[in-house]
Amino acid sequence: MGFEAKLRWSAVASAVVLACLAAPAASAAEAVTLGTVGQPSANLWPELIALDKGFFAAEDLKVDLVYIQSSAALVQQVTAGSPGIGIQTGLADPLRAAAMGAPISVVRINVQTPPYDLVAKPSIASLKELKGKVISLGGPKDITRIYVERMLKPNGVNPGEFDMVFAGATTARASALLAGAVDAAILLPPFDFQAVAKGFKSLGLTVDYVKDLPFSGTAVNNAWATANKATLEKLMRAESKSIAWFEDGQNRAEALRILKTASSLSDDDIEKAYSFFRDGHYFEPTGKVSRGKLNALAKAMESLGDLPGALDVDKIVLPGVTQMTD
């Protein structure tokens, strides 16, 4: 290489180096921890979709899902600020905590109606046949008691005309039913699918009797949400994109693959869960929180003695963050 050529090469190389030094470093995606309950399940489909399809990444977020044993434990951790946000938590828990002064708020409803199924022994063919029978519920003050009472009363079975046993988790209630220890149990998917596949009877879906009580939502630590308002808005946008994607029937095969990859559910359970959640439109698509539904849930909890008194739901949402609707 001649002397002039070397000079030209040196000048080009120097320019490239200077350009690289002058260019701003690519910003790293913001790391966010989302607390949730249990293990990967159909309830978490929107979040799993956002991870798989890059909806979080498109908002410059690097999301880590952390699974916590129960909804109550998740709300306790959000109250303490680690994590600052909990998704798909049973809404009764943040309402109860907020009523007791916890610094948390509800910013979104995730599953807008309870996705329960009342499943009974093979010999029981209808809800009216549960009079005098033993039914497994979540607890004496658990919202599942309201669900069951609302399902039974129109079918001629009043409160006090059936016996109750309590088991906090769906897994325990399903085990009791399969073992013959109870006559019926209120179950979440996929445990209802599995029981029906073994010959047990689905007597009715909660959604057909309970349309005003939201099931799960997103709760935040108030200090965290105030300091991370832009991050929270990004998370909510990604959630809405995921739900719209899930509701598009053209994405069925992809949706099945995403839950299959993330969970230990069988192909049959995943297909049934897809039909159940999509046909029932359980996921709340708008990101708005219904004041009427929160009030209805609070009043139902009051009737069980699960709240210390009347709850002003406007005090458990975050002004400027929670999008409210009547």
Summary of the structure (lengths in Angstrom):
residues: 326
radius of gyration: 24.4
end to end distance: 77.5
largest distance: 101.9
contacts: 1069
relative contact order: 0.17
helix: 49%
strand: 20%
